[in-house]
Amino acid sequence: MPTLGWTPITGVDVNLVADTDFVASLHTSDNSALPDGTQVTLILGSGDTAVSWPATVDGSTVSWQVQSDAVDAAITALKTGRPVKAKTVYSNGSGLDLVWTTGQVRFG
């Protein structure tokens, strides 16, 4: 049966390790360049404790390089003993914000 609408990639977990930088990247599935002005943000958690890290967009690649002090602060804010969701939000300036990936935050 056909499906209408955008479907995010599921099961993309984020592993945070204390005293360690967070380095990650995503690529478009067909290696096509993302449009100029595209913004991608990794959002960890929700509500008052949510942490957002903007990505660098370069052609078909989005990447994050987050220093260990920011990772440690995120762990402190997010490690509450209950599951924490992660999502990557894609916006190309068209007014639509699409969830690119979803998953869980893991603490290593």
ZIRA-V146533 format. One record per backbone hydrogen bond with DSSP energy under -0.5 kcal/mol. NH is the residue of the N-H (numbers start at 1). CO is the residue of the C=O. If there is no record, write none. Layout:
BEGIN
NH,CO
NH,CO
END
This chain:
BEGIN
9,100
10,8
12,102
13,11
14,104
16,14
16,106
20,17
22,66
23,21
24,64
26,62
28,60
31,28
34,59
38,35
39,91
41,89
42,53
43,41
43,87
44,42
44,51
45,43
45,85
49,46
50,47
51,44
53,42
55,40
56,63
57,55
58,56
58,61
61,58
62,26
63,56
64,24
66,22
70,67
71,67
72,68
73,69
74,70
75,71
76,72
77,73
78,74
79,75
80,78
86,103
87,43
88,101
89,41
89,87
90,98
91,39
92,96
98,90
98,96
100,88
100,98
101,88
102,9
103,86
105,84
106,14
106,104
108,16
108,106
END
